[in-house]
Structure formats: structure tokens, C-alpha cells
Amino acid sequence: MQSSLKKSLYLGLAALSFASVAAVSTTASAKSAAKVTSDKVLTTDATKRNVNLTGTNAIYTKPGTVKGAKVVATTTTAKNLNKSTTSRENFRAYRVAKTNRGSIYYKVVSYNKVYRGWVYGGKSATAFAGGLTSYDTFKEGTLTADQKTGTYKLANPGKTEAGLTYKQPAWTQYKIGKTIADTTAYKDATFSVDKVGTRTREGDTWVHVVNQNTADTKADGWILLSNLTQTNALNEATQVKVNIVDLSGNTIKSFNYNVGTTAKDALVAAGVLYDSTSAAKAFGTDFAAAIASATKGTGYTVSPDSVNMNNNVKSGSTLTLYAKKGDQAITPIKAFKENGTGAAEALVDAKSAAAATETNKSLIVTLPTLTTPFSGVAGANYTSADVQSNLTTNKATTLSTGTLYLPADATIADAANATTTSGATNTTAYHVVYTFDKALAGSYSTSTSASALYNASLVKGAVADNNNSNTNNGAWGN
């Protein structure tokens, strides 16, 4: 019976593929042994040689069909390593060998150095196959808005793993370790975050931190997000979040500012953010100092122009301020009703105080928040098309009043005398829709608004209220 078994095994080895032999034999027999015809060090980018075991082939001390090859890790072990939940069991390929039978073997090592040996890699040396597959040990992601503007401190400064920063997220690249051996000296340092991602095996979140003291970058590196403490969490009862952005909307700096309120959604008192005692537009003294401190060294300045003025800020909200470099001018845009005589009837923003006393209710519209300001070099000319392009980008080419009540057979001319509640004669709900018609050409300026003209049409039916957030009104002028 043993003789029959040996005969079957010999015939089976002769018929099986090279990969199958590697999977079932622990040592290649002298008669069936292959020979290595090439053995080279891999010189391609090391980060491109991170691999995962597929579990179909074992790890051997030599290429699996070479005489004397012994098993380092069985296929069962390889399958378990394939599903490992620790990055310490990632693998790096660093040599490649070819046998006289045309089979490719790669020499690999686990990051924790527990496993090292040769794995069958298919028939081509240009891509991993067989018992190996390329593996992305870490996937970089996109920062959340809070992460972009957040400031952090090390939760566990010192020599422990939880308190250290790394050149790459821990165990995601072979032999790439910590940036600093002891972070005790950085217990009071404040860091910002500029990158984020997830380790593939653990699924945990790592961020790249940068010391806000730019003169000392020794501790800058990757750290587990849970090993940080956020220092700028917003107190919604007493603070507003101030987000300073460039003209493309990219965040430059962000900070929380105490406004003296005691409950969320409380209106910030006059004079706290803006100087209410001056005829000219100006930031409050302390607020101006906070803005200057936040933008120091960035090359950006924030001007108290109409773009950055908002007298309806509430605690717990975000106030976005636009900063500019050099002679860039954020130009306000003012909306008008087209009446054939030029910009004669200004549309009134429903959020402004003037709307409360506006007698012509058909001129009261809710202007949307313009996330992309209308800007250019101060003094340079702009065209009607430039204004239209900006309004299109901001989805502001169509505006609407709130619900107006008129007689059933009303015309657009009647809308001037509309009421906002149903009465004895004004019983039918309407609203006026304004559609962009054209703009007047002009020059970029922070003090002179561009003029956008809209055509009005009366539409039967009520509309829902459209109240915007406390963020300032972008490039809409006063």
C-alpha cells in the first residue's frame, strides 16, 4: 500500500502545475527539483512592493521546487495572514528569482520579521501573482471641515507608542518608524492637521500633524487621531467660529471667538465684531486684533469691507471672512429690477433691516450666500459676462420673493402693492421670480458694486421661506 502511495505521489507531482507543487510539498525531491536561473534584488520603488499573501501558496526557505526548500509558513498560515488585522503582519517583497521552468518566486518579509522566505509569484516578473498580490497598506483620505480648521495637542506626550509621531502611519511602510523618540517636550505644543487616512488592516484613522510653531518641526508626523486632544472645540453658547478663507474658498486660518453671549443662537451684540460707533466700516478693536493674529505671517489681510460685514451673527454659528493678497479686490454685486432705464430699482435682501420697512414687497428677495466672491485686480475692467459667470457659479441667476397675496387676476404691476398675508381682497398667493438679464460692465473695486439686472415675472402660488445661515453674504453688496 505504501509503494502504491509513493507511485501515486510521483505521478501526481509530474502532472501538477508548478504552483500546486509548492502548495503540497514541504521539500522538493531531488528528481523533481527545479534550478534557479536568476536571483536579483528588486530595485523598484519600495513602497510599490508592499504585498499581501493570497493563501494559495506557502512560504519556503528557498523557491518552492528547488532542492532543499522547506516550509516557513503553510498555506493555512498564509490564509490567516491574508486576513490579519494588524499592520505588523504586512509584507514587503525584496528579491525575485526565476527557475529553469519559467516560474517566478519572490522573497518576502513580514514587517514584524516573524516570517521571511520565498513565495510563488506566477510566470511573469512584471506583476505579483500566485501566492502574492499588491497591497495598499494605507489609504489617504479627505480632511473633514473640522479637521481642516482644528487645533490639537498630544493626548499622551512621552516615550510610549501612543504619544509618538511617525514618519509614516505606524507599520504601513517597512522599516519606516517614529519621527522622534520622546514627545515630552511637546506637551504644550499646538498642532494643526494637513493629511488624514486609514490603515487598511486596522481601519483606524491617522492624521499628519504640523506644529504651529513653525520654527520647531521635529515632532511633525503621523499619529493616531484618537491620541490627540482637540483644543479648539466650539462653545456654541459663548463663541462663534471664524473661518478665514482665500478668494477660492480655501481655509487659511480658523479660530473660535468669544462674543459674550450665554446661549446658542443668541444675536451677537453690536460693537463686539464690528465697530458700531464709527461711521466707516470697521472691525471691533479686539476682533481686529484676533484677525491680525490669525493671519500673521500668511501674507493675507482681511478688510472690513461690505463683503466681510455681517451684523446678524449668532453664537454657535460660523462667520466666514474673505482674505486677499496684494491688490486683489473683492467687488460687491448689487441686484436690480430691470425696468428699461438701467439700474433704477434695487432688490432688497430679505435678511437686511431695510426689508422690514420696504413698502414695495415685490422688491424683497432672499439673496443666496455667494461662496465664490466676485474678484479681480483692483482697477481692472470686467464685463457683463464676468458678472454673469460669477452669479452662475454661485447659483444666483434666479431670485425669488416670499409669498405675496394679490387679487386673483393680478398682474406684475399689482405686485408693488402686494401684502404678505391674505386679506379681504388680496386672497390669492403669488410670488415674483427674478431672472438674470444682464450686468453693467465696470472695474473691480472694494467700494463700488457691480450691477446685475434681473427681469421680473409674477408666478401664482406660495413659496417656502428661504433663510440662509449666519455666514456672510459673499460678494453681495449693500
Disulfide bonds with the S-S distance in Angstrom:
none
